[in-house]
Amino acid sequence: MSKDNLTLYRWQAVDPPGSLQYGESLCSQPQELLTELIQSGLQPVTIKKIHKLRSGQWKNRERIAFIRQLATLLKTGLPLLPSLKLLASDHSLPAWRCVLGDMVKQVNEGQPLSGVMLQYQQVFPAIYPQVIAIGELTGQLENCCLQLAMQQEQVQSLQKRVKKALRYPLIVMTLALLITLLMLTLVLPEFAKIYASFDAELPWFTQLLIAASQWVVSYGIVGMLLTAGGCAAYIHYWHPQEKWRWREQQCQLKLPIINKLIRYGCLCQLFQTLVLTQHAGMTLSAGLQAAEAAMSHLPYKRAVGQLALRLAEGRPLHKALDESPLFSSLCQQLVRIGEESGSLDSLLQKLAQWHSEQAHELAESLAQKIEPLMMLFMGVIVGGLVIAMYLPIFNLGAAMN
């Protein structure tokens, strides 16, 4: 049974000896928590709702930390159940303490760890229970946990670099917009009053900016409210819809430089997942299904799903790759060599490493490439505003001479 739409509650209850007990629990409804406490022999006193949990609140770094710590404890020879108990008792976040506590309870009752993870689809992406299930079947749970942690760390590192590379131009453009608005609303109106006393014709550039300034002062608040409302509506209503995210991500694939970052990142994630699943003992078809479930970029998610379908039809992987424009010729060529030579695992590893290196290099050089353009952009905006404000003064001085 899937445990989605969970809410964190904090409760106090009295046990049979009369002592006051307290704790946290994750439930869909407070009635479920009430029933659970009564069945445990506790008399509820207070149940307080803390906050509703959404999928975005389960951070990847916390998942990686959990799975790596679990791998470390298992490597030392500690059994699974004591390892989970230790991680549950030491975790700093109440929501994670509740999830891990429920894991301890269900594993103690005989449930496999992978089966418990499947119940928490918001917490653990599909690749987690799939790889854990392979570890349980082969008796190599600690190795599978370690490989999963390493693969997820590589994906997270790449995502951080890409976000860092894109953050700089966004900050510069935001600053340029703020400076422009401040000058249009605070500085330029004062200059307009001075120029009105000259009773002289202003340059067309200055007239244009004064008209823009008057429009911003008159309708700027309304425009900002409409823009904010449109952004909020898009984020909360349209963006969660798959068709809108599909269009957005398709447009991203057409942007220069950005499309390379996305392609390298998605292909790196795909091949890293395939390497992980191959090492774990999963079939290539199951590995593609796991990669599809783990992929967040919708065009690539669909493309990987089509690869799995073509593979199920009996086609080799290199021919399936050749039929999609989202996969480069390098992918098709190396996979073909790997399939023909029987060394597919090592060539998938090389493809993952190559795409990772390309994405890292592009992310590191992106800021250096964009910095001159951003400085030019800022210079044109600020310089244009300054020239527009002082141009009438220059013309007036020339006329007086």
CORHUPE-V937069 format. One record per run of one state. SS is the DSSP state (@ for helix, = for strand, . for the rest). FROM is the first residue (numbers start at 1). TO is the last residue. Records with the same first field share a line. If there is no record, write none. Layout:
SS: FROM-TO, FROM-TO
//
This chain:
.: 1-6, 15-19, 28-29, 40-42, 53-54, 58-59, 76-79, 91-93, 109-112, 120-125, 139-140, 199-203, 239-241, 253-257, 281-283, 295-297, 313-316, 323-328, 342-343, 401-401
=: 7-14, 20-27, 43-52
@: 30-39, 55-57, 60-75, 80-90, 94-108, 113-119, 126-138, 141-198, 204-238, 242-252, 258-280, 284-294, 298-312, 317-322, 329-341, 344-400
//
